[in-house]
Amino acid sequence: MKQYHKIIAGIILTIGVSACTDETLLSYSVEKPESLIQYEYLNNYDVLKSYVDRAKYPDFKLGLAIVAGDFNSKGAQYEIAKNNFNEITAGNCMKYSSCVRDDGSMDFSTVEKLIKTAKSAGLTLYGHTLAWHSQQNNTYLNGLVLQEGETLPVQIYNIDYSVVTDKYIWHQPESEPVSITDGYLVIKNPSVKEVWGVETIIADEIKTTIGDNYMAYIKMKSSGAGSAKVLFTNWGQPAVEQNIAFEEGEQEIAIQVDNIQTDNTFMLMQSGSFAGTLQIASVRVSQKGGVGEKKYVSLIENGDAEGEKTDNYRKQGAGTYGKPIIGEAGTGSDGKGHAFIIESPANQVNGWDTQFFLTSNQVLKAGDKVHLSFKYRADKDTPNIGTQSQGNPTEYIHWDGGAGISFTTSWQTFERTMTISADQAGTNGMKTIAWNLADCKEENTFYFDDIVFEREEIVEGGTNEGSSMEEKKEILIQAMDTWIGGMMQACGGYVTAWDAVNEPLSGTDIDGDGFFDLQSATRNTVSENDKKSNFYWQDYLGDVDYVRTVVKLARKHFAETGGNPNDLKLFINDYNLESTWDDNHKLKSLIKWIEKWEADGVTQIDGIGTQMHISCNMNDEYQRDQERHVVQMFELLAKTGKLVKISELDMGLIDDGAPEENKIPNSNNIKTECLTFVQHLAMADFYQFIVSKYLEIIPVEQQYGITQWCSTDSPVESGWRANEPIGLWNLQYQRKPAYAGFANGLAGSVIAEPEKK
């Protein structure tokens, strides 16, 4: 899916009918208008999941995409999902940009809360997505792969509206005042005007140098998709103007400002052309040029256990505290050298009763970036050994030290670059990572070797000498490793199915081999706008190694963080696989690419996700052709032997002959409020067709399941298929005929029909 934005409105308790309303949300009845009696038959339907024949389809997952905030607050989506589905997919919160900050540090708190809430509802969680080119943290990733002669920018200005609460904000018109509320500078505009009809100074007193180049970053939320203009200027001075576009929801917008014309600058946002609410969280400005290189400073000595020094290592257990054992020659990971050895007795009460302490020579504060790697094994297999952050050894700070592992009797390698969190640092900073070896209740012996513990430093001054493509590849593999490792650790083995790679294919065959190429900024298979807004990992890792790397790291970290390797299912997810205009050629190309990715005999891709953001067409000829290609898609997917998932199903309606006022502007898609009952029934029939054909054509052993992407229709101001009837429920949480069609498809028969007049 190109974008996913929040489309759930609040539960409206003042509607005039309840005949089609989901009973778990609105459980009262009032008199129904005559015009809605035709929908009465929907009351004869049970919850959707009741129509899945578990004897026939035992492993089928009936899923719903949700917005994490609403679901975690146990709002409407929580009730819809809990009562009708058995799996959820998070629309945004498990994507890279939602978890990775500009400095590379990661925050998985929303993911962890989502897992807890899903467990409480008895729902599985599908992971979306480990790798994609969209919704990446471009600031961080582009900083890792600077070209020769480029420089990392120096931040010269930062205003955070969660801290600045009483600042005067120049704004016009005065009839629509701005405010700083709940950590945001809030700009409201009730109606569309000229772009200069609403003006707000969102940052001021920026110390710039005339003629220099800068990057500005606006972190914001928007109530819908739109555009604005940002001027870098001062009163009576020349301006550098840049147009910006934004989507619904949270985002960060990067603006390049070259040859600035003022030496004391403010940023004036003109947003009159957007009707809605903008919430500015922060604005920062960086000067291009001025930071040299990154380097790592070692925090320990004798990490290979080949010397006698043990100042950075301690252990406690069986009532004793002191230095760990340095084993005899041959105990090390290479079979020749030495290793640190910690013995743990059986039947200890607490996991921390035996601990191995790794202590830094420096105090680490929140925001410090560190690199940790080591080799490890045990005499007995031991899963899920946790870690703590501590000051000096035994001075507990936080329950998660960031390096949890599962031991086997063979040597394994742990490697992670992480940013020390405020929880880990505590008030006075952390120095120690402690492994809770008594999480193993049996007597056991643990071995550590080749320990590297380093802190990243940025050296001011100079320009970047650039990295070779091979060096950039290694840098990004490490970044991917850190990301996937952090996500898998946050999930703790609960999420067993993932979109490993999302939307890898373009719709273009540049090399002429007869199959569509991967999306790429360097090979011009994407638009100029996409080149600017996305980060294409495959341009650095290579088309083959990109997917192989993601799959390898996912399996590695899933096993290391408590998952059963046999449970993990990894999918490639893409859109337009059912398309008519290319005769399913994108799917045929994807199947060929999967053969390439798996040709090493190691990479295993378990399944294919077909998104299916579709529209029912009231033109019979077009609709029949569309149905034929849906069938052809399922037949091609069945032949792969892979698991098959309809991953993001939603449906609009096209009617070329409808009055123009009934259509979404610049399209033939019908507005939600203009849909007739006949058109509702046509959509229901298409839902039934898709679901029934999936169950009919895809062999049972290949059926992963179907996920409905939108529970309700899309609001007018939404950034995803705005004002289209794409839900199974309307915005008042009333069932629609589409609900009946979906249920009929699951059941394999028509449950109820509307009364015939």
MARTI-721372 format. One record per atom (N, C-alpha, C): x, y, z. Coordinates in steps of 0.2 Angstrom, whole numbers, plus 5000, padded with zeros to 4 digits. Example, Ala and Ser with C-alpha at 12.3 -4.5 7.8 and 13.67 -1.06 7.14 Angstrom:
! MARTI-721372
506649725039 506249785039 506649845039 506449895035 506849955036 506450005039 
***
This chain:
! MARTI-721372
500449945000 500050005000 500450065000 500250114996 500650174996 500750215002 500150225005 500150265012 499550235016 499650235022 499050215027 498950275032 498350295032 498250345037 497650335041 497550365046 497050355051 496350375048 495850325048 495250345045 494650335049 494750315056 494250295060 494050365064 493450385063 493150435067 492950415074 492750455078 492450435085 491850405084 491650365089 490950325088 490450385089 489950385084 489450435084 488850395087 488650425093 488050395097 487450425096 487350475091 486750515090 486450495083 486650435080 486350425073 485650405074 485250405068 484550395069 484350325068 484750275067 484550205066 485050165069 484850095070 485350045073 485249985069 484849975064 484749915061 485349885058 485849915056 486449885053 487049895057 486949925063 487549935067 487849875071 488449875071 488749825075 488549825082 488249765085 487949775091 488449785097 489049765096 489549775101 489649845102 489449895098 489649965098 489050005100 488449985097 487850025098 487249975099 487049965105 486649915107 485949935109 485649985106 485050015107 484650015101 483950025101 483550025095 483150085095 483050115089 482550175088 482150155082 481650195081 481250195075 481750205069 481650165064 482050165058 481650195052 482050245048 481650275043 481550225037 481050235033 480850185028 481350175023 481750225022 482350215017 482850165019 482850145025 483450105028 483150035029 482450025028 482249955029 482549905024 482749925018 483049885014 483749855016 484049885021 484649855024 484449815030 483849795032 483649765038 483949695038 484049665032 484349595031 485049585034 485349645035 486049635038 486049615045 485449625049 485349605056 485449525056 485349485051 485349415051 486049385051 486549435051 487249405050 487549405057 487949355058 488349355065 489049385064 489449385068 490149415068 490449375062 490949415059 491249385053 491649315054 492049315060 492449255061 492049195062 491349205064 490949145065 490849105058 490949135052 490849105046 491449065043 492049065047 492649035045 492548955047 492548915043 492448845044 493148815047 493248815053 493848795056 494048715055 493548675054 493648605052 493948605045 493748645041 493948645034 494548695033 494648745036 495148795036 495448815042 495848765045 496048765052 496548825054 496948845049 497448895050 497348965047 496748965044 496549035041 496549095046 496849145044 496849205048 496449255045 495949275049 495449335047 495749395050 495949445046 496349495049 496049565048 496149615052 495949685051 496549735052 496649785048 497149835049 496849885054 497349905058 497149955064 497550005064 497350065068 497750115070 497950105077 498650095079 498850075085 498550115091 498550185090 498350225095 497550215097 497150205092 496450185094 496350115097 496750075094 496750005096 496949995104 497550025105 497850025112 497450055117 497050105115 496550145120 495850105120 495850045117 495250005117 494650035115 494750075109 494150115106 493750065101 493550105096 493050065091 493450015088 494050025085 494349975081 494549915086 494649925092 494749865097 494149825097 493549855098 492949815098 492849775091 492849815086 492749785079 493249725078 493849735080 494349675079 494249625083 494149635090 494049575095 493449535093 492949565091 492349525090 492249495083 492649525078 492549495071 493149465068 493749475071 494349445068 494749415073 495249375070 495749345075 496449365074 496549415069 497249445068 497149515067 497649555069 497749625067 498349645063 498349695059 498949725056 499049795058 499549815061 499649885062 499849925056 499449975054 499550015048 500150055048 500450085054 501050125053 501550105059 501350085065 501750095070 502350045070 502349995066 502949945065 503349965059 503250025056 503750045051 504350075053 504850085049 505450105051 505450175054 505050225050 505050295052 504650305059 504250255060 503850265067 504250245073 504850215072 505250185077 505950215078 506250235072 506950255072 506950335071 507350365076 507450435076 507950455072 508050525071 508550555067 509250535069 509350515075 510050495077 510150425077 509650385074 509650315074 509450275080 509250315085 509050275091 508250255090 508050205093 507450175092 506950175098 506350185096 505850185102 505250135100 505250075103 504750025102 504150025107 504050075110 503550075116 502850065113 502650095108 502050085105 501950015102 502449985100 502449915097 502349875103 502649885109 502649835115 501949845118 501649905118 500949915120 500449875116 500549885109 500149855105 500149775106 500649745107 500749675108 500349655114 500449695119 500149675126 499349685125 499149735121 498349745120 498149685115 498549665110 498249615106 498249545110 498749535114 498649475118 498049475122 497849535125 497349535130 496649525126 496649535120 496049525115 496049455112 496549415113 496649355110 496749355103 497149405100 497249415093 497949405092 498149375086 498849375084 498949445080 499649455079 499849525076 500249505070 500149535065 500549525059 500949585058 501649565056 502149625056 502149655050 502049725050 502049765043 502449825045 503049835043 503449795038 504149795040 504649745039 505349755040 505749795036 505549795029 505949825024 505449855019 505649925017 505249955013 505650015010 505450055005 505750115003 505450175006 504750165007 504350225010 504350225017 504250285020 504150285027 504750265031 505350285028 505950275031 506250335035 506750335039 506950395042 507550415037 507350455032 507850475027 508450515030 508250555035 508850595038 509350555041 509150505044 509650455047 510050415042 509650385037 509950345032 510350375027 510150435025 510550475020 511250495024 511150505030 511750525034 512250475034 512050415033 512550355033 512950345027 512650375021 512950355015 513050415011 513450465014 513550525011 514050515005 513950555000 514450554994 515050584996 515650574992 516250604993 516150684993 516450714997 516450784997 515850815001 515350775002 514750795006 514850805013 514550845016 514650845024 513950835027 514050815033 513450805038 513250875040 512650895040 512450965042 512550975050 512751035051 512751055058 512151095060 511851065066 511151095068 511351165071 510951215069 511051285071 510451315075 509851275074 509251305077 508751245078 508451245084 507951195086 507451225090 506751225088 506251245093 505751185094 505651165100 505251105101 504651135105 504051125102 503451155105 503151115111 503451065113 503351025119 503651065125 504151105123 504551135128 504351205129 504351235123 504151315122 503451315122 503151345127 502451345128 502151415128 502551465129 502251535130 502551585125 502751565119 503051605114 502551645110 502651705109 502251745104 502351715097 501751705094 501751675087 501451725083 501851755078 501451805073 501051765068 500451785067 499951745063 499451795060 499251775054 498651815051 498251765047 497551765047 497151825050 497051815057 496951865061 496851865068 496251825070 495751815065 495151785066 495151715068 495751685065 495951615067 496551605070 496551625077 497151625081 497551555081 498151555082 498551495083 498651485091 498851425093 498951415100 499551365100 499851365106 500351305108 499951265113 499751205110 499351155114 499551085114 499651055120 499850985121 500450975117 500951015117 501651005114 501651025106 501151055103 501051075096 500951145095 501251175090 500951245088 500351225083 499751245085 499151225081 498951275077 498851265070 498651305065 497951275062 497451315063 496751295060 496551335055 496251305050 495951345044 495351305042 494751345043 494151305042 493951305034 494251345030 494051335023 494651355018 494651335012 495151345007 495151425005 495751445005 495851515003 496451514999 496651574997 497351584993 497851564998 498451534995 498951504999 499151555005 499251625003 499451675008 498851695012 498251665012 497751685016 497851665023 498251615025 498451595032 499151595032 499451635036 500151645037 500351635044 500951595046 501151585053 501951585053 502251625057 502951615058 503051555063 503351505060 503351445064 504051435067 504551475065 505251475068 505551545067 505851575071 506151645070 506851645074 507151705072 507851715075 508351665073 508351635067 508751585065 509451625062 509951605065 510651645064 510951615057 510751645052 511051615045 511551655042 511851635037 512351675034 512151685026 512151745024 511851755017 512351715012 512051675008 512351645002 512451565004 512351555011 512551485013 511951435012 512051375012 511451325011 511251285017 510651275018 510351245024 509851195023 509751155028 509151105028 508751115034 508051125032 507551135038 507151075038 506951055044 506550995046 505951015050 505351005047 504751015051 504450955053 504350935059 504050885062 503350905064 502850865061 502150895061 501650835061 501050855062 500450815061 499950855057 499550815052 499050855048 498450815049 497850845048 497250815048 497050785041 497450805036 497350775030 497950795025 497850765019 498350785014 498350855011 498850885010 498850955007 499450975005 499551045004 500151075002 500151145006 500751175006 500851245009 501551265006 501651335007 502251365005 502651385011 503351375011 503751405017 504251455014 504251515017 504651565015 505251575021 505851575018 506451595023 506651665022 506451705026 506551775025 506551815031 506551885031 506451935036 506051995034 505752035038 505352085036 505752135031 505452145025 505752185020 506352155017 506552095017 507052065014 506852015009 507351995005 507151945000 507051875003 506651835000 506451775002 506651714998 506851655001 506851594997 506251554999 505851534994 505251504994 505351434992 504951384996 504951314995 504251294996 503951254991 503351224992 503451154995 502951134999 502951075003 502351035002 502350975002 501750935002 501750885008 501150875011 501150835017 500550785016 500550735020 500050685021 499650685027 499150655028 498750645034 499250605039 499250635046 499550595051 500250625052 500650595056 501350615058 501850605053 502250655052 502750655047 503350705049 503850695045 504450755046 504550775038 504550835037 504650865030 505350895030 505750875025 506450905024 506350955019 506651015020 506651065015 507351085014 507551085007 508251115006 508251185004 508651225007 508651295006 509351315004 509451334998 510051354995 510151424994 510751454995 510851524994 510351574998 510351565004 509851605008 510051675008 509551715008 509651785007 509551835013 509551805019 509551845025 510051815030 510251865035 510651835040 510351835047 509751845048 509251835053 508651815051 508451755051 507951725047 507351705051 506751705048 506151675051 505851625045 505551575047 505151535043 504451545043 504151575037 503451595037 503051535033 502651505036 502251455033 501551485030 501451475024 500851495021 500451435019 499851435023 499451365022 498751375021 498551435017 497851455016 497551405011 497851365007 497551325002 497351255005 497551245012 497351185015 496851195021 496251165020 495751175025 495851115030 495951125036 496051075041 496551105046 496851055050 497251075056 497951045055 498451095056 499151075056 499451085063 499851035065 500051035072 500851025071 501251085073 501951085072 502251065078 502651005078 502950985085 503651015086 504051025080 504651055081 504951075074 505351125074 505751145068 506451145070 506851115066 507551125067 507951145060 508451175060 508851195054 509551185055 509851155050 510551135050 510851165044 511551185045 511951215040 512251155036 512251155030 512551105026 513351115026 513751065028 514451075029 514651095036 515151055038 515451065045 515551015049 515350955048 515450895052 515950845048 516450825052 516850775048 516650705048 516850665053 516750595052 516550565059 516250505058 516150465064 516750425066 516850415073 517350365075 517050335081 517350275083 517050235089 517650235094 517450245100 517950245105 517850185110 518350145111 518250075115 518150095122 517650065125 517450075132 517750015137 518049965134 518349915138 519049895135 519349845139 519949815137 519949745138 520349705134 520349635135 519749595133 519349625128 518749595126 518849525124 519449505121 519549435119 519749385124 519849415130 520049365136 520749335135 521149365131 521749345130 522349365135 522149425138 522549455143 522349435150 522649465155 522449455162 521949505165 521849565161 521549615164 520749605164 520449615170 519749595170 519349655173 519649715173 519249775176 518549785174 518449765167 517749785164 517249725165 517449675169 517049615169 517049585176 516349575178 516249545185 515649495184 515649455190 515049405190 514849395197 514249375198 513949365204 513549295204 513549255209 513149195209 513349155215 512849115217 512949075223 513249115229 512949175230 513149215236 513849245235 514149245229 514849275229 514849325223 515349365224 515449425219 516149435217 516349435211 517049445209 517249445202 517849425200 518049415194 517749355190 517649355184 517449295181 518049255179 517949185178 518449145176 518649155169 519349165168 519549165161 519849085160 519449055155 519548985154 520248965151 520348905151 521048875148 521048885141 521648885138 521648885131 521248835128 520848855122 520448805119 519648815121 519548855126 518848875128 518548935124 519048965120 518749025116 518349005110 518149055107 517649045101 518049015095 518649025095 519048995089 519348925091 519148905097 519448835098 520148835101 520448895101 521148895103 521248945109 520948995109 521049045114 520649035120 520549095124 520249095130 519549125130 519149115135 518449145135 518349165143 517849205144 517549225150 517049165152 517149135158 516649085160 516349105166 515649095166 515249105172 514849045173 514849015179 514548955181 513848975185 513348945184 512648965187 512348895190 512248895197 511948835200 511248835198 510948775200 510248765198 509748795203 509148805201 508548815206 508648885209 508948935206 508948995209 508249035209 508149075213 507449105214 507349155208 507849205208 507749265203 508249255197 508049285192 508549285186 509149315187 509149365191 509749405193 510249375198 510049315201 510449285206 511149265203 511149255197 511849245194 511849295188 512349335188 512449385183 513149395180 513249405174 513849425171 513849505169 514349545172 514249615171 514849635166 514649675161 515049705157 515049785158 515649815160 515649885163 516049925159 515749985157 516150035153 516550075157 517150095153 517550145157 517350215157 516750225154 516450295154 515750285156 515450335159 514750345160 514350355154 513850315152 513450325146 512850365148 512650415144 512050455145 511550445140 510950465141 510350455137 510550495130 510550455125 510650485118 511350465115 511750435120 512450405118 512350345113 512650345108 512650285103 513150235104 513050175105 513550125107 513550065102 514050035101 514049975097 514349915101 513949865102 514149805106 514049745102 514649705102 514649635099 515049585103 514849525103 515149475107 514949405104 515349355106 515249285104 515049255111 514549205110 514349175117 514049105115 514049065120 513748995120 513648975127 513348915128 513248885135 513348805134 513448775140 513448695140 512748675139 512248705140 511548685139 511148735135 510748725131 510248775127 509848805132 509848875132 509548915136 509148975133 508548975132 508249035128 508049095133 508049145130 507749205133 508149235140 508749245139 509149275144 509049345144 508849375149 508749455149 509349485151 509249555151 509849595153 509549655157 509949685161 509849745164 510349805163 510149865163 510649925163 510749935171 511349955172 511549965179 512050025179 512250055185 512750095186 513350055186 513650055192 514250005193 513849935194 514249885193 513949815194 513549815201 512949785200 512349775205 511949835207 512149895204 511749955205 511249955199 510649925201 510149915196 509849985193 509749995187 509350055184 508750035180 508749985176 508149975171 508249895169 507649865168 507549795167 507749775160 507849825155 508149805148 508749835147 509249795147 509949825145 510149825138 509649795133 509649805126 510049745123 510249695127 510649635124 510449575126 509749565126 509449495128 509649445122 509849385124 510049335120 509749265122 509749215117 509649145119 510249105117 510449065122 511049025121 510948955118 511448935114 511448865112 512148835114 512248775112 512848745114 513448765109 513148795103 513648815098 513748895099 514348915097 514548985097 514049025092 513849075095 513449125091 513749195092 513549245087 513749305087 513149355088 513249405093 512749455094 513149515092 512749565088 513049625086 512449675086 512549735089 511949785089 512249855090 512049905086 512149975087 511550005090 511550035096 510950055099 511150125103 510550155104 510650225107 510350215114 510750235119 510550235126 509950275127 509450235130 508750275131 508850305138 508350355139 508250385146 508150335151 507750285150 507650225155 508250195157 508650175152 509250145153 509850185157 509850245155 510350295158 510150315165 509450315167 509250335173 509550405175 509550425181 509750495183 510450505182 510850465183 511650475184 512050435178 511650405173 511950375168 512150305169 512250265164 512350195165 513050175163 513350125166 514050095164 514050025163 513549985165 513549915165 512949885162 513049835158 512549785155 512649725159 512049695162 512149635166 511649585163 511949525162 511549465159 511249425165 510549415165 510249375170 510349305169 510849275171 511049205169 510549155173 510349175178 509949125182 509249125180 509049155174 508449145170 508449075168 509049045168 509048965167 509048935174 508548895175 508448865181 508848795182 509148775177 509648715178 510348745179 510748695182 511448715182 511748715175 512148775174 512348785167 513048825168 513448825162 514048865162 513948905155 514148965156 514049015151 514749035149 514849055142 515449075139 515349135135 515849185136 515849245132 516549265129 516549285123 517249295120 517149355115 517749375113 517749435108 517249485109 517249515115 516849565117 517049635114 516649675110 516749735108 516249785111 516449835114 515949885117 516249955116 515949995111 516150055109 515650115109 515850175110 515450235109 515550275103 515050295099 515150335093 515250405095 515750435092 515850505093 515850535086 515650595085 515650635079 516150695080 516650695076 517250735076 517050795072 517050855075 516850915071 517350935066 517150975061 517551005056 517750955050 517850985044 518050945038 517450925034 517650885029 517150855025 517250785025 516650755022 516650675022 517050655016 517550605017 517950585011 517450535007 516950515010 516450475006 516650395007 516150355006 516250285006 516250255000 516550194999 516450154992 515750124993 515550104987 514850074987 514850004992 515449974992 515449914996 515449935003 515749995005 515750015012 515050035014 514750075009 514050095010 513550035011 513649985007 513249925008 513349895015 513949885018 514149865024 513849905030 513849975029 513550015034 512750005034 512449995028 511749995028 511549925031 511949875029 511749805032 511749805040 512249845042 512349855050 511649895052 511449945048 510849985050 510249935050 510249895045 509649845044 509649795050 510249775052 510349725057 510149755064 510349815065 510149855071 509349855071 509049875066 508349895066 507949825067 508149775063 507749715063 507849685070 508449685073 508649655079 508249695085 508149755084 507749795089 507049775089 506749775083 506049755082 505849685084 506349635083 506149575085 506249565093 506749605095 506749605103 506149635106 505849685103 505249715106 504649665105 504649625100 504049585099 504149515103 504749495105 504849445109 504649375107 504549365100 504349305097 503649295096 503249355098 502449345098 502249355091 502649395087 502449415080 502749365076 502449315073 502749255069 502649265062 502349315059 502249315052 502349395050 502749405045 502949475043 502949485036 502849545034 503049575027 503749585028 504149535025 504949545026 505049605021 504849605015 504949665011 504249685008 504149755008 503549775005 503649814999 503249794994 503249834987 503949844984 504249784983 504949794980 504949804972 504349784969 504349794962 504149854959 504349884953 504149934949 503649904944 503449954940 503049924934 503349934928 504049934928 504449954922 504949904921 505149884915 505649844913 506249874909 506649904913 507249944910 507749904907 507949844910 508449804907 508249754901 507549754900 507349724894 507349644894 507349624901 507349544901 506649514901 506149564900 505449534900 505049534907 505449554912 505049564919 505249624922 504749654926 504749714929 505349714934 505749774934 506349784938 506049804945 506549804950 506449824957 506349904956 506049934961 505950004962 506650034963 506850084960 507550104961 507650184959 507950224963 508050294962 508650294957 509150254957 509750264953 509550234945 509050194945 508950164938 508250194935 508050244938 507450284936 506850244934 506650194939 506050154939 505550184943 505650244946 505250284951 505250354948 504750394951 504650464949 505150504953 505250564950 505650614953 505450624961 504850634962 504550644968 504750594973 504650524971 504750474975 505550464976 505950484972 506650484973 506850534979 506450584979 506650634985 506350614991 505750584991 505450564998 505550495000 505950454997 506050384999 506750364999 506850315003 507550285003 507550215000 507950204995 507950134992 508550094994 508450054999 508950015001 509249974996 508849944991 509149904985 509649934981 509650004981 510150044977 510850034980 510850014986 511550004990 511649934991 511149894993 511249824994 511249784988 510949804983 510849764977 510149734977 509949714971 509249694970 509149624973 509749584973 509649514976 509849514983 510349544985 510549544992 510149584997 509749634994 509249674998 508749625001 508449584997 507949535000 508249485004 508849455002 509149405005 509449425012 509649485013 509849515019 509349515024 508749545022 508149555026 507949485029 507849435024 507649375027 508149345031 508749345030 509249315034 509249345041 509249415042 509249445048 508549435052 508049435048 507449415052 507449345055 507649295052 507649235055 508249225060 508749265060 509249265065 508949295071 508749355071 508549395077 507849365080 507449335076 506849305078 507049245083 507549205081 507749145085 508149175091 508449225090 508849245096 508449285101 507849305100 507449345104 506749305107 506849235107 506349195110 505849165105 505949175098 505449145094 505649075092 505249025090 505348965088 505448965080 506048955078 506148965070 505648935066 505348875068 504948845063 504248885063 504148925067 503548965067 503549025063 504149055061 504249115057 504049105050 503549155048 503349155041 503549225038 503949225032 504149285029 503849295022 503449355021 503149365015 503449425011 503349425004 503449475000 502749504999 502649575000 502049604999 502049654994 501549654989 501549704984 500849714981 500749764977 500149784975 500049774967 499449784965 499349774957 499449704955 499449654959 499549594956 498949564953 498449594954 497749574950 497649614944 498149654942 497949714937 497749684930 497349714927 497149694920 497549724915 497849784916 498149814910 498849784908 499149744913 499749714911 499649634911 499049614912 498849544912 499249504917 499249534923 499549504929 500349504928 500549544924 501349534923 501749554929 501449594933 501849614939 501949554944 501349514944 501449454948 501949404945 501849394938 502349354935 503049374936 503149434936 503849464938 504049444945 503549454950 503749444957 503949374958 503549324954 503749254955 504449244952 504649274947 505249264944 505849294949 505649344952 506149374957 506249334963 505749304965 505749254971 506249194969 506149174963 506549124961 507349144961 507449204959 508149234960 508349234967 507949264971 508149274978 508249204982 507949154980 507949084983 508449044980 508849064975 509249024971 509949004975 510049044980 510649024984 510548964988 509948934988 509748874992 509748885000 509848955002 509748965009 509149015010 509049065006 508549105007 507849075006 507349075011 506749045011 506249105011 505849115006 505249155007 504649115007 504249125013 503649075014 503049095010 502949165009 502349175006 502349245002 501749254999 501649314994 501049344997 501049414998 500549455000 500249494994 499649484992 499349524987 498849574990 499049644989 498649694993 497949704991 497749704985 497149714982 496749774985 497049834983 496649894984 496249904977 495649884977 495249874971 494649924971 494349914965 493649954964 493249904960 492649904962 492049874959 491849914953 491749894947 491649934941 490949914939 490549964938 489849964936 489749944928 490349954925 490349934918 490449854918 489949814915 489949744915 490549714912 490749744906 491349714903 491949724907 492049784909 492649794913 492649754920 492049744923 492049704929 492249634928 491949604922 492049534920 492849524919 493149574916 493849564914 494249574921 494049614926 494349614932 494249554936 493749524936 493649464939 494049404936 494149404930 494549354926 495249364929 495449424929 496149434932 496249414939 495749424943 495849404950 495849324950 495449294946 495549214946 496249194943 496449234938 497149214935 497649224941 497649284945 498049294950 498149234955 497549214957 497549164962 497749094959 497649084953 497949024950 498749024949 498949084948 499749094947 500049084954 499649114959 499949104966 499849034969 499349004967 499348934969 499848894967 500048904960 500648864957 501248874961 501348924964 502048944968 502148894973 501648864976 501748824982 501848864989 501848934988 501948974994 501248984997 501349005004 500749035007 500549095003 499849105003 499549165000 499149205005 499249265005 498849315009 498549365005 497949385006 497649445004 497749495009 498249535008 498549575014 498249645016 497849675011 497649745012 497049755008 496549715008 495949715004 495449775006 495349815001 494849865002 494549884995 493949914995 493649914988 493249984988 493350014982 492950074980 492450054975 492150104972 491650084966 491750144961 491850114954 491850154948 491250154944 490950214942 490350214938 490450274933 490750254927 490850304922 490250344920 489650314921 489050354919 488750394924 488950394930 488650424935 488750504934 488250544937 488350614937 489050634940 489350694937 490050714939 490050734946 489450764949 489450784956 489450724961 489350664958 489350604962 490050574963 490550604959 491150574958 491650604962 492250574965 492750604967 493150644962 493350704964 493650744958 494150714955 494150724948 494650694943 494750624943 494150584944 494150514944 493350494942 493250434941 492650404941 492450364947 492750374952 492650334959 492050374962 491550334965 490950374967 491050384975 490850444977 490850474983 490450424988 490650414994 490250374999 489550394999 489350455000 488750475001 488250474995 488550464989 488150454983 488050384981 488250334985 488250264983 487450244983 487250214978 486550184978 486550114981 485950094983 485850024986 486049974980 485949984974 486149944969 486949934969 487249994969 487949994969 488249964975 487949974981 488149934987 488149854986 487549834983 487449764982 488049734977 488149784972 488749764967 489349754971 489549794975 490149784979 490149724983 489549714986 489449654990 489649594986 489349594980 489449534976 490149524974 490549574973 491249574972 491649554978 491449574984 491849544990 491749474990 491049454989 490949374989 491349344984 491349364978 491749334973 492549324975 492849374977 493549374979 493649324985 493249334990 493349284996 493249214994 492749204990 492549134989 493049104984 493349144979 493849114974 494449104978 494649144982 495249134986 495249064990 494649054993 494548984997 494448924992 494248944986 494148884981 494848874977 495248924975 495748914971 496448894975 496548934980 497148924984 497048864989 497548814988 497448754992 497448774999 497148735003 497048745011 497748755014 498248715012 498848715015 499248775013 499048815008 499348875006 498948935008 498448925012 497948985014 498249015020 498549075020 498749115026 498149145029 497749185024 497149215026 497049285023 496549315025 496349385022 496249435027 496649495025 496549555030 496149605026 495649635030 495249695027 495649755030 495849795025 496249855027 495849915030 495249925029 494849975032 494249955035 494149955041 493549935044 492949975042 493050045042 492550095040 492650125033 492150165031 492250205025 492750265027 493050285021 493550345022 493250405023 493450445028 493150515029 493350565023 493050615023 493150665017 493850685018 494150705024 494750735025 495350685025 495250615024 495750565025 496250575019 496850545021 497350545016 497350475012 496950425014 496950365010 496250355007 496150355001 495550344997 494950395000 495150455001 494650505004 493950495001 493450495006 492750495004 492550434999 492950375000 492750324996 492450265001 491950224998 491550175003 491950115004 492550115007 493050065007 492950015013 492550035017 492449995023 491849935023 491949895028 491349845029 490849875033 491049925037 490549965041 490550035038 490050075040 490050145038 490350185044 490450255043 490750295049 490350295055 489750265055 489350265061 489350195064 489850155061 489950085063 489350035062 488950055057 488450015054 488649965049 488449905049 488649855044 488349885037 488749865032 488549885025 488449815021 488149825015 488049765011 488749725010 489249765010 489949745009 490049685014 489849705020 489949655026 489649595024 489049595022 488649535020 489049495014 489249535009 489649495004 490249465006 490649495011 491249465014 491049405018 490549405022 490249355026 490049295021 489649305016 489449255011 490049225008 490549255007 491149225004 491449175009 491549195015 491849155020 491449095021 490749105021 490249045023 490148995017 490349025011 490248985005 489448985003 489049025005 488349025003 488049095006 487549115003 487149175005 486849165011 486949205016 486649195023 485949225023 485949285020 485349325020 485249365014 484649385012 484649435006 484149485008 484249545004 483749605006 483049585003 482549615007 481949605005 481749624998 481449584994 481249604987 480649644987 480649704984 479949744983 479649724977 
***
